[in-house]
Amino acid sequence: MEKYLDALAAVGLFQGVDAAELISMLRCMGAETKKVEKGDILLLAGGKPRHIGIVLTGQLHIVREDYDGNRSIIANLTPGEIYAEALCCADVAESPVTVIAGEDSAVMLVGFARILNACSNACSYHTKLIGNMLGLMAGKNLLLQSRMEIMGLKSIRARVTLYLKSFRPERGREFTIPFNREEMADYLCVERSALSHELAKMRKDGLIEYRKDRFVIMDG
């Protein structure tokens, strides 16, 4: 657990908790680390969520499938981000989404009940932990609203433009997105071939430049 201390210190859930107390608190809550390979499932749709997960290394995808089996990536999680907190808080009987490793990763699992009922050794930080959890859930709601805004756009070009602009840095022009083409198409709910065609047209029109997952928006 100690070797992931730097990653854990960046987790919003533990904001305001010093390193020594953090290790003690995690042990008291029965936290466990787990290494997963690309494609491994950490939470399967239809199962009851009992743990929150914290990404330590790598990346995870939150995926939803419709009745026809069409997959849509709802979110991409990178180190420091958590998943299943809202599902656990709502005490849902069946998860509506699947959490899958987008690449070889390491995660930490913490039983949600242990967060709500922390042991005596963690009591001094228990209120802070709950407050941080509420803040993270509020942030997730804002991200969901942003994705709904993208999905509300009719054209592929409009979806791509709004999505790419969300990554444009304050300084410099080049940026990297977390998805390959297939994953980007899933996230934007478009066909991969249609996405590739539109990206090529946008490049021809002088709107963007790109190489694999690295992009530049040319409109300033």
N, C-alpha and C positions, 0 to 999 in steps of 0.2 A: 504493500500500500504506500510506503514511504517514497518509492521511486516515482510515484505519480503526484507527488506533493505540489510541484509547480503547476501541473494541469488543474489540480483540485483548487488551488488558490485562486485560479481565474474563474471558477464556477460562481455564477451569481447567487446560487443558493447558499453559499458559505461566505458571502460578503460580510466583513466585520468580525470574522472568527479567526483568531491567530493560529499559526501552524501547529503548535503543540496541542492546543485544545481541539483542533480539528481532527487530528489523528485519534485522540482519545475518544472524541464524540462518535466518530465513524465506527470505531471498534465496539463501542457500547451499543450502537444501533445495529450491529451485525452486518455492516456493509461488506460486500465481497466484490473482488475484481474478477473479470472474465475476459479472456481473449477469444475473439471470433474471427472467422475467415470470411472473405467476400462471398456474399450470397447466403450466409447464415441468418436464420430468423431469430430475433430476440423476443418478439411479441407477435403472435399470430392472430389475425382477425378471427373473432368468434371466441377467443379465450378471455378469461377474466384477468385484468391487470391487477397485480398485487405488489409490484415493485416499481419504483421510479428508476430510470436508467440515466447515468451520466456518461457522456462520451469523454474518454480520456485521450485516445489517439484514433486516427482514422476518420471515417465518416459513416453515418447511417442515413438511410432513406425511410421516410414515413410514406407508406404506399396505401392507396385505396383502390379496390377493384369494383367495377359495376357488375350488374347481373349477367352481362355478356362476357365477363372476364377481361374487359379492357382495363389496363393498369394506368393509374395516374399518380405521379409523385407529388405529394402534398408539401413536403418539406425536406430539406437536406440539413442534417445535423453534423456539426463539426465540434472539435474538442472544446469543452467548457459548457456545452449545451445539454439540456436534459429532455427526457421524453416520458410520457405516460402520467405526468403529474396531474393533469386535468382529468384524465380517465379515472385515476385512483381517487381523486378528491370527489368526483361525482359518483363513485362506487358503482360504475357500470358493470353489468353482468357479462357483457360481450364487447370486446374491443371492435370498433368499426374499421380499424386500420391495422396494417401489418408493419412492423419495424424490422428492417432488413439491413445487413451490413453492406454498404456500398463499396467497401474495400476492407482489407485486413484491419481490424480495429481492436481496441481495448475499451471496456465499459465497466462502470461500477454500478452494482445493483443495491438498492436500499429499500427495505420493506416499508411501505407507506405507513403502516400502523405504528412502526417504530419511530417515525418522524412525529406523528401526532402524539405519541406517548413516550417521549424520550426518557431514558433512565436518569437517575439522580446525578450521575457524573456529567451529564450534558445539560442539566437544568439551567445553568447560567446563560446558555445561549439558545435555549428552546424558543423563547419569544422571538428572538432575532431570526431564527430559522423559519418560523412560520411566516413572519413578515416578508422575508426574502422570497418565499414560495409564492405568496400572493402577488408580489411584484413581477415575478417571472411569468405567472399565468396571465397577468394583464398585458405584458409585452407580447406574449404569444397571440393574444386576441387581436392586437394591432397588426401583427404579421398576417394573420388570417384575413383581416379586412383588406390588406394590400393585395393578397392573392385573389380575393373575390373581385377586386377592381380589375385585375388583369383578365380574369375569366369573363368579365362583363363586356370586354371589347370584342367586336365581331371579326375584324381582320387579323390574319396571322402577323402582318407587319406591325400593327398596333400593339399586339401582345408582346412581340419580340422587343420592340422599342422600349416599352414601359419596363419590361423585365431587365433589359440590359442597363437602362438608366439607373436601376436600383443598385448597381454595382459600381457606377462611375465614381472614381476617387475625387476627393477635393483637390488633390494636387496630382499633376501628371495626367496622362491620357489613357494609358494602357491598363487593363484590369483583367482579372481571371474569374471565370464563373465556376461553380462547383460541379457542373454537370457535363457529361459527354453529350453527343447529339441525341442519342436515344433517350437519355434521361431528361434532357431539356425538352424534347418533344412530349414526353410523358407529363412533365410539369405544366407545360402550356396547353396540354390537351389537344395536340395536333398530330397529324401523321409525320413520321420522321422525314419521308421524302418531300412532303410539302414544306416542312421547316427548312430543309437543306436548299430547296429551290428558292424559297423566300430570302434566305440569307445571301445566296448568290446574287439575287436581284438587288438587294440592298447594297451589296458591295459594288455592283455595276453602276448603281445610281449614286455612288459616292457618299453613302450614308454611314457605312461602317467598314472597318477592316478587321480581319480575324485570321488566326492560325490556331486550329484546334480549339482549346478552351480560353484562348487569350483574345481579347477584343479591344477595339478602339472605336469610339463614336466620333464621327467626323463633323457633326453639325455644331460643334462647339458647346 
